[in-house]
Amino acid sequence: MAYKEYHNSFTEWWAGIVRWRERHIGERNFIIMLALIVGVVCGFAAQLLKYLIHLIAGLLTSHFSQTTENWLYLVYPIVGIILVSLFVRYVVKDDISHGVTRVLYAISRRKSRLKPHNMYTSLVSSAVTIGFGGSVGAEGPIVFTGAAIGSNFGQAFRLSPRVLMLLVGCGSAAGIAGIFRAPIAGMLFTLEVLMIDLTGVTVMPLLISSIAGATVAYCLEGYDAEFFFSQSEAFSMRKIPYAILLGIFCGFISLYFTRMMNSMENMFGHIRHRYWKIITGGLILAVLIFLLPPLYGEGYHAINVLLDGDPEAIVDSSLFYVDRHGIWSIALFIAAIVLTKVFATSATNGAGGVGGTFAPSLFVGAMAGFLFAYSLNNLFDPGINNKNFALLGMAGVMSGVMHAPLMAIFLTAEMTGGYELFLPLLIVSLISYMTIRIFEPYSIYTMRLAKKGDLLTHEKDKAVLTLMKVSKVIETDCKKVKPEMTLKDMVDTIAVSKRNLFPVVDDDDNFIGVVVLDDIRNIMFRPDLYSKMHVSRFMSMPPARIEITDTMDRVMEIFDKTGAWNLPVVDHGKYIGFVSKSKIFNSYRDVLRNYTVE
């Protein structure tokens, strides 16, 4: 009872705070204030996640040998996946995988509303997953966490879905900026990946959140870049052709990564029993990490090794350590890492781990770029700097996998301090993106939603249609008639109806046809036909039907193709109602008014 009284008093007190805010602080000023608060909180959340990952990984692997194999690599990943699976199943009791995709879905289908537990559950789960060796990244979970923080702050103050969408973007941007110390990349992430439009109103909150998140990181970690990179050789114009070739190479690596990730997800999706998923994914992950130790966790140590120009160190702690100076042994080792990273990442998520594909794309990019330069140098001796091309590869693969060339460019530059390579970064990132777009129109995050019609895009019309639902525009006030009814019964039904459409259904409510008032106007005043004619004789078939599961984009395609003004909606053949163009247009205007930021 005491708890109930306390809860009620707190609710009343908070309602008073909300009312005071609405009276004294304008929405635009309040959004700026919230953007700052969200940015700071998300910055601390990102730092906490990094700290937990390093703490767990350090406790587990600090004693590992650098010159021989470590058998505990076969144990740790499986233990981590089991712990996370138990936590998600019995504590969270909700699906928290694919964080970025879930943020996109929340924007398009849930009015940017995320559950309160998303503010911490992804953080805890990903820390355990990655700390125990899960071959995924922390960036997807921190985006999910940051988006949830922004969403729940906005919900607490009863802000509109339009503002919630902006705060979701602010939280996501701050999460990226805080974990990478990359404020520009954080803002670009929301624009290119989350598809939030850049306008005069959105740019300031996004910038404030990104800068706040990065500032927290700088205060706690210092001003050093995330990856240590010192340019030992300037990029010359004569190497531009090699940058172009690297861009094409990264585009195909991105395509391989995306397609294989999708195939592996489908494979795990067909495994119905949860424990078989854990066993299958855990074994795949453990064996791959044992054979190729750089696959352990995010793999940032391996990236630093390559950017430091020490490829021999990449084989430390592996079975191949004895041949660490063999040129082609190193090349084959790195090639194996490039090809198998996607399997390790998919196995981690498929088995029940929680993590993203952000870090894996950076990891594969660094490996692919280094392998490209390393192989050309040993085959043709063109004098390509291995370290430079490892850095360029990071931007190339990230650009292709995420379909975000601008973010890839600035993120790579901000993480490494490699601004001197800005021109080749532009070239590699853009060409990689153009290459994969030929084969794959959607990013690794958006392809799942695009297939279901749930993807919000920068195209205003499609974005608004995505936010609309068929169920919200169905009209159910049409009087139903049966095929055996006489013309007299039909006239009596018309007399009490306000519509000129009459769906014809059978005894099981299956849709059979429709009677249009204009079609029977010439016989409805002939009493001599009242008992002779039945509905089955003068009903007609509409030019198309709409399934209740169809997206609004699909509905508009059907209307455009048929030229109809009203169409029936069915659910596996059973009549639900009618949808009219006028109702859709009215709903479109309402959604557009709420969606557009003036």
TIVO-597908 format. One line per field, with one value per residue (C-alpha): x, y, z; residue in one letter. Coordinates in steps of 0.2 Angstrom, whole numbers, plus 5000, padded with zeros to 4 digits. Layout:
px = X:...
py = Y:...
pz = Z:...
res = A:...
This chain:
px = 5000:5014:5022:5006:5004:5022:5020:5004:5012:5027:5016:5006:5023:5030:5014:5016:5034:5028:5014:5026:5038:5024:5019:5036:5049:5045:5047:5062:5072:5067:5073:5090:5091:5086:5098:5112:5106:5104:5121:5130:5120:5124:5142:5143:5134:5146:5161:5153:5151:5169:5175:5165:5171:5189:5187:5180:5191:5206:5202:5199:5214:5228:5237:5236:5253:5258:5268:5257:5239:5227:5214:5203:5198:5187:5178:5176:5164:5152:5151:5148:5134:5126:5126:5119:5105:5100:5100:5089:5077:5074:5078:5075:5061:5062:5072:5086:5096:5100:5100:5101:5087:5076:5079:5074:5058:5054:5055:5044:5031:5032:5031:5049:5044:5057:5055:5064:5074:5082:5092:5103:5099:5109:5123:5125:5122:5134:5148:5147:5146:5161:5171:5169:5175:5159:5165:5154:5154:5148:5142:5125:5121:5126:5115:5101:5105:5107:5091:5081:5088:5082:5066:5062:5067:5055:5041:5043:5039:5025:5033:5026:5032:5040:5051:5054:5061:5073:5078:5081:5093:5101:5104:5111:5122:5129:5132:5142:5152:5155:5161:5172:5176:5169:5156:5154:5152:5139:5128:5131:5126:5109:5107:5113:5109:5094:5087:5083:5082:5094:5084:5087:5078:5087:5105:5107:5101:5110:5126:5124:5121:5136:5148:5142:5144:5162:5166:5162:5174:5188:5186:5187:5199:5210:5212:5221:5213:5204:5217:5235:5240:5255:5257:5275:5272:5262:5249:5254:5243:5251:5243:5225:5223:5227:5214:5201:5205:5204:5187:5181:5189:5181:5164:5164:5171:5156:5144:5151:5150:5131:5125:5134:5128:5110:5112:5119:5104:5092:5101:5100:5082:5078:5085:5069:5076:5085:5098:5103:5106:5118:5127:5129:5134:5145:5155:5157:5163:5174:5183:5186:5193:5204:5211:5211:5213:5211:5192:5191:5179:5179:5196:5203:5220:5222:5217:5230:5243:5240:5240:5256:5264:5268:5259:5269:5261:5244:5248:5252:5243:5238:5244:5253:5265:5279:5278:5275:5289:5283:5276:5262:5258:5254:5244:5234:5231:5224:5214:5206:5202:5193:5183:5178:5174:5157:5154:5160:5149:5134:5137:5138:5122:5113:5118:5110:5124:5121:5132:5132:5141:5149:5165:5166:5165:5179:5189:5186:5190:5207:5211:5205:5215:5231:5229:5226:5242:5253:5249:5252:5268:5275:5268:5272:5282:5272:5277:5260:5260:5252:5246:5238:5228:5223:5215:5207:5200:5191:5182:5178:5170:5161:5154:5148:5141:5131:5128:5135:5150:5150:5150:5163:5175:5173:5173:5189:5197:5191:5196:5213:5218:5221:5215:5230:5222:5206:5206:5209:5197:5184:5189:5189:5173:5163:5168:5165:5147:5144:5150:5139:5124:5124:5121:5113:5101:5100:5112:5115:5103:5089:5087:5077:5065:5064:5058:5043:5040:5044:5059:5059:5068:5073:5060:5046:5031:5038:5043:5025:5017:5029:5023:5004:4995:4982:4972:4971:4962:4949:4931:4919:4902:4897:4882:4886:4874:4872:4872:4855:4846:4833:4832:4819:4831:4844:4833:4829:4847:4851:4837:4846:4864:4874:4886:4885:4895:4889:4901:4894:4899:4895:4890:4908:4911:4922:4922:4913:4910:4903:4886:4889:4873:4876:4876:4858:4850:4841:4832:4830:4814:4806:4795:4791:4810:4810:4807:4815:4832:4846:4862:4872:4866:4870:4885:4902:4920:4932:4947:4959:4959:4970:4977:4977:4996:5000:5010:5003:5016:5009:4991:4995:5003:4987:4976:4987:4987:4968:4962:4949:4943:4938:4945:4940:4952:4952:4962:4965:4949:4938:4930:4937:4931:4935:4949:4946:4958:4950:4953:4971:4974:4967:4977:4992:4990:4989:5004:5014:5010:5016:5031:5038:5049:5046
py = 5000:5012:5008:5012:5029:5033:5029:5040:5054:5053:5052:5068:5077:5072:5078:5095:5096:5092:5105:5118:5114:5116:5133:5140:5132:5132:5116:5121:5127:5112:5100:5108:5106:5087:5085:5090:5079:5064:5067:5067:5052:5042:5047:5040:5024:5022:5024:5011:4999:5000:4999:4983:4975:4978:4973:4956:4953:4958:4946:4932:4934:4944:4928:4921:4916:4926:4912:4896:4892:4895:4881:4892:4901:4885:4888:4907:4911:4897:4902:4920:4915:4904:4918:4931:4918:4915:4934:4938:4923:4925:4943:4953:4942:4952:4951:4964:4958:4968:4985:4997:4987:4988:5007:5009:4998:5009:5025:5018:5007:5011:5030:5030:5023:5011:5001:5007:4991:4995:5008:4995:4978:4979:4987:4973:4959:4965:4968:4950:4944:4953:4952:4933:4933:4936:4942:4957:4975:4986:5000:4992:4990:5007:5014:5004:5010:5028:5028:5021:5034:5048:5040:5037:5055:5061:5050:5055:5073:5068:5074:5071:5056:5069:5075:5057:5053:5067:5062:5044:5051:5062:5047:5036:5050:5053:5034:5033:5049:5043:5026:5032:5050:5055:5068:5072:5053:5052:5065:5057:5040:5047:5055:5040:5025:5030:5041:5056:5071:5086:5102:5118:5111:5094:5099:5109:5095:5082:5092:5096:5077:5071:5084:5081:5062:5065:5077:5065:5052:5065:5069:5051:5044:5059:5066:5051:5044:5027:5018:5023:5028:5038:5041:5036:5040:5053:5047:5052:5055:5041:5029:5035:5020:5008:5017:5015:4996:4995:5004:4990:4977:4983:4984:4966:4962:4971:4962:4945:4951:4957:4942:4929:4937:4936:4918:4914:4923:4913:4897:4900:4906:4888:4881:4880:4874:4887:4875:4869:4887:4889:4873:4876:4895:4892:4878:4888:4903:4894:4884:4899:4910:4895:4894:4913:4922:4940:4935:4936:4951:4967:4964:4982:4975:4967:4983:4993:4980:4982:5001:5000:4991:4975:4961:4947:4951:4946:4928:4929:4916:4905:4888:4898:4907:4896:4903:4921:4928:4918:4931:4921:4912:4930:4934:4917:4920:4937:4931:4918:4931:4941:4926:4919:4935:4935:4917:4921:4937:4928:4913:4925:4933:4917:4908:4921:4934:4952:4963:4973:4973:4990:4984:4968:4979:4990:4974:4966:4983:4985:4967:4968:4984:4978:4961:4971:4982:4967:4956:4969:4974:4956:4952:4968:4979:4995:5003:5004:5009:4994:5005:5018:5005:4996:5013:5015:4998:5002:5016:5006:4991:5001:5012:4997:4986:5001:5011:5026:5033:5050:5042:5030:5044:5054:5040:5033:5050:5054:5037:5037:5055:5051:5067:5068:5053:5062:5062:5043:5040:5049:5039:5022:5025:5031:5018:5004:5011:5013:4995:4987:4997:4988:4972:4976:4991:4990:4991:4976:4986:4990:4975:4966:4980:4984:4967:4970:4987:4994:5005:5024:5033:5050:5050:5060:5052:5034:5039:5045:5030:5019:5028:5024:5007:4999:4996:5014:5019:5005:5010:4997:5006:4997:4986:4968:4958:4939:4932:4924:4940:4947:4964:4969:4964:4974:4990:4988:4988:5003:5013:5011:5014:5029:5022:5017:5001:4984:4970:4953:4939:4921:4913:4912:4931:4927:4941:4936:4952:4970:4979:4997:5007:5016:4998:4994:5011:5007:4991:4996:5005:4990:4981:4967:4962:4962:4944:4938:4945:4940:4949:4935:4941:4959:4959:4963:4959:4974:4976:4971:4966:4973:4961:4967:4964:4975:4990:5007:5008:4992:4999:5015:5004:4994:5010:5018:5002:4999:5017:5012:5024:5011:4993:4979:4974:4955:4944:4928:4930:4936:4953:4967:4983:4995:5008:5023:5036:5050:5042:5038:5056:5063:5051:5056:5074:5071:5060:5072:5086:5077:5070:5085:5096:5114
pz = 5000:5004:4988:4979:4988:4984:4966:4965:4973:4962:4946:4952:4956:4939:4930:4938:4931:4914:4915:4921:4907:4894:4901:4903:4891:4872:4863:4852:4867:4877:4863:4864:4883:4881:4867:4878:4893:4881:4874:4891:4897:4881:4882:4899:4894:4879:4891:4903:4889:4884:4902:4905:4889:4892:4911:4906:4892:4902:4917:4905:4893:4901:4906:4888:4879:4864:4857:4858:4856:4870:4873:4883:4866:4864:4881:4884:4869:4873:4891:4886:4874:4887:4900:4888:4882:4900:4904:4889:4892:4910:4915:4899:4892:4875:4859:4860:4845:4829:4838:4824:4814:4829:4831:4812:4815:4831:4820:4806:4816:4835:4834:4840:4856:4864:4880:4896:4898:4882:4891:4899:4894:4877:4886:4899:4886:4873:4887:4892:4874:4868:4884:4882:4864:4854:4837:4836:4839:4854:4842:4837:4856:4861:4846:4853:4871:4866:4855:4870:4882:4870:4867:4885:4890:4877:4882:4900:4895:4884:4868:4850:4839:4828:4843:4849:4832:4833:4851:4845:4833:4846:4857:4843:4837:4855:4857:4841:4846:4863:4859:4845:4850:4833:4834:4815:4812:4825:4817:4800:4806:4810:4793:4782:4792:4803:4788:4799:4788:4790:4792:4801:4817:4817:4814:4831:4842:4833:4834:4852:4857:4846:4854:4871:4869:4862:4875:4889:4880:4878:4897:4902:4889:4884:4866:4858:4843:4845:4834:4834:4816:4811:4792:4788:4769:4760:4748:4730:4715:4705:4718:4714:4702:4716:4727:4714:4713:4732:4731:4719:4730:4746:4737:4733:4750:4757:4745:4751:4770:4767:4757:4768:4784:4777:4773:4790:4798:4788:4792:4811:4808:4802:4818:4829:4846:4856:4863:4846:4841:4856:4852:4834:4835:4850:4842:4826:4835:4847:4833:4822:4837:4842:4824:4821:4838:4830:4828:4847:4852:4842:4835:4838:4844:4827:4818:4829:4824:4806:4807:4816:4802:4811:4801:4809:4826:4818:4820:4839:4850:4835:4828:4814:4826:4821:4803:4808:4796:4780:4768:4760:4777:4784:4768:4769:4787:4784:4770:4781:4793:4780:4774:4791:4801:4794:4800:4817:4818:4812:4824:4839:4835:4829:4845:4856:4858:4857:4846:4830:4813:4815:4822:4811:4795:4802:4806:4789:4780:4789:4785:4767:4764:4771:4761:4745:4748:4755:4740:4727:4735:4735:4718:4708:4720:4717:4733:4741:4759:4769:4784:4773:4763:4779:4785:4768:4768:4784:4776:4760:4768:4781:4767:4757:4771:4779:4763:4772:4763:4772:4789:4784:4778:4794:4806:4799:4799:4817:4824:4817:4814:4796:4789:4777:4768:4765:4746:4745:4759:4748:4733:4741:4751:4736:4724:4736:4739:4721:4718:4730:4725:4708:4717:4734:4735:4754:4768:4781:4793:4781:4770:4784:4785:4766:4762:4774:4769:4786:4780:4783:4769:4765:4751:4759:4751:4755:4772:4776:4768:4779:4795:4790:4793:4782:4798:4802:4786:4785:4784:4791:4789:4773:4775:4771:4760:4755:4737:4740:4745:4733:4725:4738:4752:4743:4742:4760:4765:4754:4763:4779:4773:4771:4758:4740:4742:4748:4751:4747:4759:4762:4779:4784:4780:4765:4753:4736:4727:4729:4724:4718:4720:4703:4695:4700:4700:4684:4692:4710:4707:4697:4710:4697:4699:4718:4720:4704:4705:4718:4723:4715:4698:4699:4710:4703:4707:4711:4701:4716:4734:4748:4761:4779:4779:4764:4766:4762:4748:4741:4743:4733:4719:4718:4718:4704:4694:4695:4694:4708:4721:4734:4736:4749:4762:4767:4779:4770:4761:4775:4773:4784:4776:4762:4759:4750:4742:4751:4768:4763:4757:4774:4784:4773:4777:4796:4796:4786:4797:4812:4803:4795:4806:4801
res = M:A:Y:K:E:Y:H:N:S:F:T:E:W:W:A:G:I:V:R:W:R:E:R:H:I:G:E:R:N:F:I:I:M:L:A:L:I:V:G:V:V:C:G:F:A:A:Q:L:L:K:Y:L:I:H:L:I:A:G:L:L:T:S:H:F:S:Q:T:T:E:N:W:L:Y:L:V:Y:P:I:V:G:I:I:L:V:S:L:F:V:R:Y:V:V:K:D:D:I:S:H:G:V:T:R:V:L:Y:A:I:S:R:R:K:S:R:L:K:P:H:N:M:Y:T:S:L:V:S:S:A:V:T:I:G:F:G:G:S:V:G:A:E:G:P:I:V:F:T:G:A:A:I:G:S:N:F:G:Q:A:F:R:L:S:P:R:V:L:M:L:L:V:G:C:G:S:A:A:G:I:A:G:I:F:R:A:P:I:A:G:M:L:F:T:L:E:V:L:M:I:D:L:T:G:V:T:V:M:P:L:L:I:S:S:I:A:G:A:T:V:A:Y:C:L:E:G:Y:D:A:E:F:F:F:S:Q:S:E:A:F:S:M:R:K:I:P:Y:A:I:L:L:G:I:F:C:G:F:I:S:L:Y:F:T:R:M:M:N:S:M:E:N:M:F:G:H:I:R:H:R:Y:W:K:I:I:T:G:G:L:I:L:A:V:L:I:F:L:L:P:P:L:Y:G:E:G:Y:H:A:I:N:V:L:L:D:G:D:P:E:A:I:V:D:S:S:L:F:Y:V:D:R:H:G:I:W:S:I:A:L:F:I:A:A:I:V:L:T:K:V:F:A:T:S:A:T:N:G:A:G:G:V:G:G:T:F:A:P:S:L:F:V:G:A:M:A:G:F:L:F:A:Y:S:L:N:N:L:F:D:P:G:I:N:N:K:N:F:A:L:L:G:M:A:G:V:M:S:G:V:M:H:A:P:L:M:A:I:F:L:T:A:E:M:T:G:G:Y:E:L:F:L:P:L:L:I:V:S:L:I:S:Y:M:T:I:R:I:F:E:P:Y:S:I:Y:T:M:R:L:A:K:K:G:D:L:L:T:H:E:K:D:K:A:V:L:T:L:M:K:V:S:K:V:I:E:T:D:C:K:K:V:K:P:E:M:T:L:K:D:M:V:D:T:I:A:V:S:K:R:N:L:F:P:V:V:D:D:D:D:N:F:I:G:V:V:V:L:D:D:I:R:N:I:M:F:R:P:D:L:Y:S:K:M:H:V:S:R:F:M:S:M:P:P:A:R:I:E:I:T:D:T:M:D:R:V:M:E:I:F:D:K:T:G:A:W:N:L:P:V:V:D:H:G:K:Y:I:G:F:V:S:K:S:K:I:F:N:S:Y:R:D:V:L:R:N:Y:T:V:E
